[in-house]
């Protein structure tokens, strides 16, 4: 079609047919910069789905796009450039001619025909099989024709003088026909209580036409003489929204409806109409579109196979779908889909979308997605949270070891450990680094800082409400200059310092703490910040002191762990300078107090927050927030933001959607849980502790940030990745793309040190190595990771460099097991490596491993000489740098390396 447009200089085209495909074709024509006309024989578009009101709303949307609509058009002929109207002429089309009285010819240079389906019943003709007047094979309720032993289903079957052109009725027909044939033709007793029958099909449908919602369900166009009909209509021509709900006369049953422009509640309405259900006390509450009620529909995923889902690994929806279908219903778990497609294995931000796609595809294949947290727990996070918080013996579920023994199995993994660590923090609020809880933390929580590219860390002090003193700014500058930290203002009114080594963090925080700066919890799934404008204290438009209130709110909820990060803001007036309605919870000042909004977020899928309460004072805001946040913490899934959690909540009693449900729970205490929500939140507030202050003043905690267990020596960040200048500051150089040099490093041979002479080297005391985590040792110039798996009494030693990006970080990964195989997950991109043999569990990379043994309290590792190990694993030789060499060092080391690779005898 595009080629024809170019070759024939088409300026205007007609699309015959105003159904789904016709409208999409018309839009495609318009996208070619061609004037597009839609020609429809019926009085309105999509006449099977919508009525005149829906047609008017849809036409308004279409014409706003520049397309032209002609309904009631009786096309008579195509007019050629030579004036001919017969089908024998090969002259290019120049116009459409109509039989409508008074209609002029429509000048067009191209015609696209999309005029519906016609049953291909040729096979049945001249066989005695009865056909309909306009085609189609006549069938009864058992899908039988008038000829014994002959059945028809699908778009060829004419039932009750109607052809069903949709796939769903075809499936229904197939289900009935297969049972009839089995019993009546093949004599198989299926044990059916009544004869199967096809009595029609639900033709409800929801479409996205040219970007406009169009849906119909149930009896959307009952007969004009039907006495049991009561219509309610919402017609908003300015907003392009038309909704018609059809009830019975008594208003006790929803029979059907038409939705154009806003069909966000289609699923709810369709279920009420087709399956029945209790209507709100005032049925008219269902009529208003969700957008008018402030209801936020959960973002729908694009079905386009080319849509990018995972930006980290450039994975499309089509690739994920192919993986799911290749695996099949039984093997397509979230873990397998992520491993095979690589989607969700980077930053993890797309994992919810991958999970949605998996659920949709499994449903289409006849399966269902398990909501289990991982292979170690047959519960979701909300289910596990409920089991833990309601346990009659709290001491039996106050640690990961007790919880997995009581409700799970195995060692755990990088999925369940952080989730349970968060649950424990949300219930008990102990120090995350104490009593074995360090082993549950993601790398960022374990280091109380965000790991950045190359293995360095960022430091973000808390700046409540964005208010900061000159003394604090001065100290920040001194510290940043002393440790050569890259400095940047964040989008949340804070200052971020990048490039700190882990061993430097306690010293940095000791200096920052001297002027009252606390941990900003940027590393945690917790409240990040409460942004504010200056409010009434400075701004001439401000009506409330937004800064003071923001500081109060931030200081109340700081440090509280939640299923995902949370952000907030307080605006001092309706001008909304703090963008409160784009946050998980936000407050906008009014003359009478504050309007409280909940469930918003920015990010990949921005969501507008919804109004929970209006004109309330600060104390009431705090009370409602306590309950909202704790309700979220107790019931949300792992890594689920407030917006999608809120969208999945049940509708309120009056049909007002999830926000009405929240009002009932939080304000009216409809579930009788407000006392529990209040007391749990107060416990978290009362037990707050500044995590960095606790580390700085405690030598035992401070020791956990030591770079190497076996030496006080440190390797600076520049030895692990090259730092470059940028506008007067330094930053790590860019990582090469996967597949380029300095990525996906592989040792030559399965055991590169097989011929080396080795000896047992003492690397520390057993008590030096924290339980169930990795620790780093320095051997010559090489970093090695030692893992103390106390749960099984096993020790492992591997290289500390993850081969994927050549970053020295593996000791900071979470250890666990996959189907009984001990493993570690790289903290950067969650690559999985077996600890015993070093093989990647989700790819083809591998680690070099070394035997470990314990003698008394000594930990010993069997190692070749330092020179040999440095030649292969030396930090300086493997660091990512602009001038790439696989191995650097002295000629002696190169000679030894060559000897290790090529000799047939052991090196002495």
N, C-alpha and C positions, 0 to 999 in steps of 0.2 A: 504494500500500500504506500509506503514511504517513497519507494522508487517510482511508482506511478505518479505520485504528486510532483516529484522533481522533474521527471521526464516530460510531463504534460502541463507544467506550470499551473497546477490546480489552485484556484483561488477560493472556490466555494464547493462544498460537498454536502450530500444528503445521506443520512443514515436512516434506513427504513426499519422501524421497530423501536418501540419505546420501553422495552423490557430491560432486564439487568445488563445483558450483553450489548444491547443496542446503545444504552447510555454510556457504558464504558468505551464502546467503539467511538461514540461521538466525542467523548473527551480526548481520546487518542488522536482523532482528526484535528481537534482544536489545538492540541499540543504541537501539531505540525505547522502551526501558524496558518491554518486554513479555516475560513468561515464555516462553521459546522451547524447543520440543520437536522433536528430530530423529527422524523415523520412517523406519526402514530395513527393507526386507523381508529382506535377506540377513543372515546371522549376524554380519557385521561391516561396518564402514564401508569404503567404497572397496575393495570386495572384489576388484576386478581388479588393484589396485596393492599392497595390503598384506595380511598374514596376521593371525592372531589376536593375536600379540604386538605387531605394529604398531598394530593396532586398539586394544589396551588402552592403549598409550602415548598415542595420539591422543585417545582418550576422556578420559584423565586431564587432558590439556591443555584439552579442550573443557569439561569439567565444572568445572575451575578458573575458567572464565569465567562460570559460572552457567548454562550451557546443559544441557539434559537429553537423554540419548540412549536410544532404544528400538530395539534391533535384533531381527531375527527377527519383526518386527511384520507381521501379515497384516491390513491395513486392510480392513474389510468394508463400512462405509458411513459417511456423514456424518449426524449426528443434528441435526435442526433444533430450534429453540426450542420448536416445537409438538410435538416428539416424533417427527416424521416422518423416514423414512429413504429415501424415494423421491426421484427426481430431478425430479419435477414440482413439488414444494413450493418456494415462494419464501421460506420461513422462514429467517432467518439461522442459521448453524451454531452449535451449542452444545457439540458433543462429537464425538470420533472413536470409532467402534465397531470392535472387532477380533474376528476369528474364533478367536484364540488361546484355548485353554481356560484359564479362570480369570482372564482379563484384564478389568479393569473399563473402562468408558468413560473416555476422557481428555477432561476439560472444556476446551474451547478456543472462542474466538470468531472465529478466523480460521484458514484453512488455505492454505498455499502449496504448490504441487505442482511438484517439480523431479525428475521421475522418468525422466530419460534420453531417448534419441532413438528414433524409430521411422522406418524408411525410408518415404519418400513414393513408393511404387511404383505409384500409381494408373494412371499412363500405360501401364504394362506389362500391367496386368490385361486379360483378354479379348483378348490379342493373340497368345497362344501362347508368349510369353516365359516361361521357367520362373522360378518364384518359390520362395522358401524357405517352410518351414512357418509361421514367425513373421514373414514379410515379407522384403523384399530381393530383388534380382535376382541369380540364380545366375550366377556367372562362373567361367571357368577361369584358368589362369596367364597367358593373354594378354588377360585381361579380356573375353573374348568370351562372349556369351550363347549359348543354344541356337539362336538365329535368325541366319542368315548376315548379315553386315554390321552387326550391332547389338552395341555394346559398352557397358559400364557401369563407372563409376569413382566413388570417393568413398563417402559414407555410404549410398548406395543399393545399392552392390555387395556381394553376399554371397559371400565367397571362403572356401572350406573351412568353410562353415557359420558364418562369423564376420563381423560388421559392425564395421568400423573407424570409430570416432567421433572420430578425430583428424585434424588437417590434414596432418601429415607423411606418413602412409600415402597420403593422397589425392594428394599430389605424386608419390610413388613410382608410384602407379597411372597417373597422367597421363603420366609419363615412359615407362613400358612401353607403354601404349596408343598413344601418338603414334607410336612406332617401328613397332609392329605394323600400324597403319592405313597408315602411309606405305609400308611394304614390301608388305603383303598386299593392301590395298585400292587403293592408288594406283600401285603398281608402281614405286616409287622405290627404287633400290638405295642403301642406306645403308652398304654395305660392312661389315656386322656379321658377326663370326666365329661367333656363335651366336644363336639366337632369343631375343629379350628375354622375360623371364618375371617375373611378380610371385609370389613365393613366401611372402608374409607381410611384416610390417613390424616394425621395432623400436618397441615400445610404451613404451620407457623414458620417464620423465617426472620432472621436479622441480618441486614446487609449494610455495607458501607459503600454507598453510591456516590462517586465523585466527592468523597470526603464528608458526605452527609449520612447520618444514621437514618435508615429506613427499616422499620420492623412491623410485622403484623402477626397476630397470634389468635388462636381460638376462632370463634365465629366473628370474624372481623367485618363481615358485610351480611348481616342476617336479612332475611326476606322482608320487604317493605310492609307486608301484611302480618308479620310476626307480632302477636299481641304482648309477648313477655319481654319487652325491650325497654331499657331506660338508658339513654346516652348522656355522657358527660364529655364536653369538648373544651380543650385548651387551645386557643388559636392566638399565636403571637407572631404576627407578620413581620414585626421589627426584628425579632430575634430569629426568625425563620424556623419556628417550632410549632408543630401541630400534633396534638395528641387527642385521641378519641377512645374512651373506655366504654365498653358496652356491658351493662349489668342487666340482671333480671329486674322485673318491675319492683320487687320488694327491696332490691339493693342488697341482697344477701349472697349473691353469687356473681362473680366476674365471668362473663361469657367470652369476651374477646376484646381486641383493641387494635389500634393503628398508632404508630409512633413515628414521627418524622422530625429530624433535627436534634432530638435528644432521646436516645433509647438506653440510657445508662441503667435503668431498672428493668430491662426486658426480661431477664432471667426470673426475677421475682414475680412479675406480672404473668409471664407465660405459665409458671408453675401454678399460680392461683387459678388461671383460666382452664388449664388442661387437666391438672391433677386435683384441683379443688383445694380448699384451705380457708381458714378463718380470715375474714376481712376486718379491717379496722372498724372501730365503732362508728366512725364517720368515713364511709368509703371514698368520699371525694378527696380525702387526703392523698390518695394514690394518683390523682390526676396531675398535680403539679410536676413538672420535669425535675429530675434530680438537681440540675444546675440552679433552679429557682429555689430549691429547698436547702441548698448548701451541702448537698450530699456529694461526696467525692467518689467517683467510680474508680475501681482499681485499673491502672493503666493496662490496656490490652497490648499484647505482643503482636508485632507485625507477622503476618503469615508468609511474607515474601521470602523465598529461600535465600535471596541475596542479602538480606538484612544482616548486618554485622551484630553479633551478640557479644563476643569477647574481643575487646580491642587489644588486650595484652598479647594474645596469640593469633589475632586476625581470623577468628572462626565465625562462620555464618550460620544462620538458622538451618539452611539446607544441609550443611555438613553435619550438624548435630543430629538432624532428622535421619540422615543416611546411617550414622553410627547406631542410632536407636533401632532402626529397622534391621540392620545387619546383626545386632546382638540378639534381637527377639525379645519377647515378653519376659521370659524367664531370666535372662541374663542382663537386661537393660536396667541396671541400678544407677543411681546418681554417681556413685563412685566409679563404675565402669565407663559410664558415658563421659565423665570428666577426663578419665585416663586416656580413653581412645580418641576423643575429639580435641583434647587440651583446653577446651572451654572451661573457665572457672578455676584454672590451675595457676593463674597469675595473681592478681591482687585479690581475687575472690568477689569483686563487686558484682559480677554478672551471674553469680551462682543462683540467686533467686530466679532469674530469667531462664537459666538452664533447667532448673527444677520445674518451672512452669511448662516449658517445651516438652520435657520428659513426661510430665503428667498428661499433657494433651495427646502426645503421640501414643503413649501406652493405652489411653482410653480408646483411641481410634483403632488400635490393634486388639482390643478386647481385654486389656489388662488394667492394672491400677497401680499407682505409685505408692510405695510404702512410705510412711511418714516416720519410720524409725530414724533415730538420730544417727546411728552408724551401726556397724556390725556388732558392736559391743553392748548396745542397749536397744531393746525392742520397744522403745518409747520415744515420743517426740519430746522436745524441751519442755513444753507446757505440762505434759503428762509427768515427766520426771520431776519437775518443780513441784507439782501437786503431791507426788509421793513423798518427797523430802519434807516439805513444809507441814504436812499433816501427819507425819510419823509420830506415833505415840511415845516413841523413845528417841528424842532428838540426838542423843549421843551416839545412836547407832547409825546415823547418816551425816556425821559432821566432818567427814573426810572422803576423799576420792576412793581410797582403798575400801572403806566401809560401804560406800554407795555401790561400787562395782561388784563387791561381794554379795550384796543384798539384792541388787536389781539388774546386774549385767554379768558379763564374763570377759575373760581375757585381760590384756594389759591396758586397754584404752588406746587412744590415738589422738592425732592433731585436731580431730573434730570434737570428740566428746570431752576431752580434758579441759579445753578452754571454756566449753559450755558449762561444765560442772563447776569449774573454778569461778565462773560468773555467778552461778546459782548460790554457791557457798558465800561469796562476797555479799550478795543481795540479801541473804538471810542472817548471816553471822557477822559479816564485816570485819573479819580478822585481817591482819597484815598479810598482803598477798605473797610475800617472800618467806613467811614463817611456816613452821610445822609441815613441811613437805609440799606446801601449796605452790612453791616456785615451779615445781615440775608440771603444774597444770597450766601455766601461763603461756600465752603467745609470746613470741620473742620480745615484742614491744613492752608488754606488761612485766616480763621477767627482768628487763633492763630498765624499766620505768622511763623509757625514752623510745622514740620511733627509730627503727633501723633504716638507714638510707642506703643508697647505692654505694657499693664498695665496703659495706659493713660498718661505716661510721654512724653516729646517732645525732638526732636533733634535740634541742633543749627549748621548751616553751613554758615560761613561768605563767602562773595565773595572774590575770589583770582584771579583777571583777568589774563588770560594767564598763570596761575600757578606761577606768580611772587609774592614773599612775602618777607618782610623785617625781620631782626632779632628781632626788637622791637615788631612787630606784633606777631611773634612766641612766644616771651617771655610772652606777655600779654595773648595769648591764653592758654599757660601753666598755668599761675597764675589763670586764670578764671576757667579752667577745674579742677584744684586742689581744689579751694575754694568751688565749688559746687559739687564736687565728680562726675564729668562727665566722662563717658566712651569715650575714644578718639580713632579715627581711621582715617587713610588716605583713602579718597574715590578713586574711579576709574577715577575721573575727575580732579585730581590734586588739591583737596581741603581737608580740615580737618573737620571731623564731630564729634560733641560732643553730646552724648546721655545721657538721664536720667534727663533732667531738668523738674521741675514742671512748670506749666503754670505761676503761680504767680512769679516765679523767672526770667522769660524771660526778662522783661524790665531792671532789674538790670544787668543781664548778658550782654545784648546788650549795655547798657551804658558803661560798662567796655571795651567791644570790640571796640565800636565806638570811644573811647578815643585815639586809635592808627590808626584811619582811616579805620577800617573794616566796610563794608556795608553788608546789607542783601544779601545773596546768592540766594534768591528766589527758594531754593530747595523745598519749600512747594507749589509752584505755577505751573500752566500750563504756562510756560514761558521759556525764555532762561535760561538754567542751567549754562553752562560754555563754554568757548572757550579754548580748550586744545592746548598746543603748545610744540614744541621741542625748544631747545635753539637757533636754527637757526645760521645765519652767525655771530652773536655776539661772539659765543664761538666755535661752531662746525666747524671742518676743511672741512666738506662737504657742509655746508650751503651756499645757494646762495642768500637768502633774510633774513631780520631781522624778523623772524616769531614771536618772542615774542612781539615786539612792535606792530606788526599788529594785533596779537591776542588780545592784551590789547585794541587797538582801536576798534576792532569789538565788543568785549564784553561790553565795556563801552557805545557803541552806542545802543546796543539792550537789555541791561539789564533791567529787570522789565517789558518788554512788554508782555502782556497777549496774549495767542494764543490758538487754539483749543486743543492742547496737548503740552507736554513739548518739548523743542528743545535743541539739543546739537550741538556743532560745534568744529572745530579744524583747526589749521594752521600748516602745515609741512614746514620746511625750505628747503627741497630738495625732490627729487623723492624717497628717501629711506622711506619716509612716516612714520616717527616715531610717529607722533601725530595721526595717523589713521584717517585722514580727510575724506577718502572715505567711512567710516562707520558712518558718522554723517548726521544730517539733512541738514547741509550745511558745506562745508569744502574747504579749499584753500591749494593748493600745489605749492610751490615756483618753478619758472623756472628762467632761465637766464634773461628772458625778463619781468618778473612780476609774475603773479599767474594764475594757472588753477583753475577755480571755478566749484565745484561739488555740486549737490543738490539732495535731495530726498533719502538719505541713512539712515539707522538706525540699531542698534544692537537689543537686546531684544529677544523676543520669535521667531520672524521671521526676521532674519538679511537680510538686503537689501543693495546692493552696490550702492553708489551714482553715478549719471550720470554727464557727462561733459556738462556744460552749456556754458562756454566760456573759451578760452585758451589765455595765454600770455597777460593778461590784467593788467593794473596798479591798485594800491590800491583804488583810487577814483572810477574807473570803477567797481571794485568788490563791493564797498559799494553801488553804484547806482543800480547795478543789484540785490544785496541782498535786498535793500529796497523794490524793486518791487516784488521780489519773495516772501518774507515773508509777505508782505501786501496782495498779491494775495491769498496766502495760508490762512491768517487770515480771509479774506472776504468770501472765498468760500468753505473751508473745513467743514466737518461735526464735531459734537462734539466728542471729544476724538479721533480724527483721526490724526495719525502721518503724516508727510510729504510724506513718501514713499507710503502708500496706496492712499493718496489723489492724488499724482502725477500720479500713475499708472492708475487712473480712468479718467484722463484728456483726451480730444479728441486728435486724432493724428494730426500731422502737415500736411500742405497742400501737401507736397511731400511724404507723407506716412512714415515719420520718427518716428512716435510714439509721445507720450506725451512730450518728451524732445524737439522735434521740435516745438510743440505747445508753449512750454514755451519760446523758443528762439523768436518765432514770437511775443508773447505778451510782453515780457520783453525787448527785444533788438530792435525789429522792430516796436513795438507799434501797432500791427495789430488790437487790439480792441479799440484803442484810449483812454486807461484808464491810461496811464503812469503818466500823470500829477496828477491824483487823487491819485494813489498809492504813488507817491513821496510826495505829500503834507500831506497825512494821516500819513505816516511814520515819517515825520519831526515833525508833531505835537506830536507824542508819544515820540520822542527823546527830544523835547523841554520841555515837561511837566514831565520828569522823576523826581521821588522823592525817596529817600531811605526810605522805609516804616518803618524800625525800628528806624531810626533817628527821623522820624515824631512822632512816639509813645513816644520815650524817652523824648523828649522835651515838650510834651503836656500832662498835668495832666489828662485831660478828656479821652484821648485815653489810657493813662497808666492805668487808673482805670478799663478799660475793661478787664484787666488781673488779677484782684483781684479774689482769689479763691472762696470766699463766699460773697454774697451780704449783709448778715446780721451780719457779724462779721469780725474783722481783724485777727482772729485766722486762722491758716493754718494747714492742715493735710499733713505731709510730705509724699513723694512717698512711703516710706517703709510701711506706714500704709495701702496702697491700694494694693500692691503686694510685695511679698518677693523678696529682692535683694540678689544675691549670688556672691561669688568671682569668677573671671575668670582671671587667669594670672596677678594678682595684681590689677585688676580693678573690678568694680561691674556692674552687669547687672540683669534685672528681670529674675526670674526663668521661665522655659519653661511652656507654657500653657498646661494643660492636653488635651488630644484628646477629641473631642466631644463624649458625652455619659459617660465619666468617671466622677469621683467625681470632684466637683468644676467647672462643666460646666452645662449649661441648668438648672439653678436654678429655682425652682418653690416653691412658698409659699404653705403651706398646707391649703387648703380650698379656696373658691372663695373670701372671705372677712375675712382675718385672724383677723382683729381688730373689727369684727362685735359686739362683746360683751364688747368691751372696753369703758370706759368712756372717752369722748373726750371734747376738749375745743378749742376755736378759738385763735390761737397764731399769734401775729403780727410778720411778718418776714421781713418787710422793707417797704419803700415807693414805690409807683407805679413808680416814676421816677427813682428808682434804677434798675429797670428791663428793659433791652433794648427791643425794640419792635420786635416782630416776631422772637424771638430766645428764647433759654432756658438759665436760670441762676441757679447757685447752691446756696443752703442755707445749713447751718449746724444746725442740731437739735440734741442736745446732742452729740453723736458720730456718728450720721447718716447723710449721704448726701442725700438731696432731690433736685429734679429738678423742677423749676417753669417756666412755659412757658406763655409768654405774647403775645397772638395772637391778635394784634391790628386790623388786617384786619377784624376780626369778633367781636371784643370786648369781647373775651373769655380768661379766665385764666385756667390753669391746673397745677396740682402738682402730681408728681410721684416719685418713688424711682429714684436715679441717677445711680444706678448700672444696666447695661445691663445684663440680666440673662444668655445670651449666654456664655460669657467668664468671668462673674463676674468682669467686669471692670467698674469703676465709671466715665462714659463718656457721658451719655445720654443727659445732658444739652448742650453738644457741637454739637448735631445732628441738621440737617436741619428739620424745621417743615413745614408742608403743608397739603394737603388733598388727599385722594384717594376715588374718587366717592363720595365726600361730607363728608367723615369721616376724622376729624382732626387727624393728625399722626405726629410721629417723626421717623426719620431714624437714627439708631445707627451709629455713625461715623466710627466704626471699620469695621463692615461687612454688613452694610446697612440693618439690621433687622428692620422691620417696626412694630411700635406699635401704636395702637389707644390711643389718649391722654385722651379721656373721660372715657373709661373702662379699659385701660391698656392691652387689648388683642392683641397678635401678629397678624398682618394681613397676614403674609406669613408663619405662623407656629403655634405651639401650646404652646408657652411660654406666659407669661403675666407679667404685672407690678402691683405693689400695688399703688393705686391712692388715693388722698386725696382731699376733696372739698376746693375750694378757693373762697373768696369773697373780695370785695373792699369796704372799708368804708372811705369816703373822699379820702385822698391820701395814706391811709394805706392798705397794702396787708396782708390778714389774711388767715391762713390755718387751717382747722379743724384737730386736731391731738390727738392721745392718749398721755399718759405720755411719757417723754423722755425714761424712763426705759423700757417701753414696746416696743417702736420703736427701741431702741438700741438692744433689745433682738432678733429682727428679721432682722433689716437692719443696725446694727452697722458695721461701716467700718472695724474695726479690725476683727470682726467675719466672714466677707465675703471675705476678701482679699484672693487672691490665694497664697497658701503657701505649702511648702513641706510636713509638717505634717498636714494633712487635718482633720478639724473638722467643721461640719456644723455650729455650734454655739459655741463661746467662751465667757467667761466673768464670772461674779461672780455667786455663787450659787443662790443669790437672783434673778438675771435675769433669770436663768434657771427655778426657781420656778415660776416666773411670766409668763414666756413663756408657761410652762405646764398649768398654770392656764388659760391663754388666750385660749389655744387649747381645754381644757377639761371642763371648767366650764360651767354651765348652767345659771349663773347669771352674771351680769356686775361686773367688778372689780371696787371697790370703793377705 
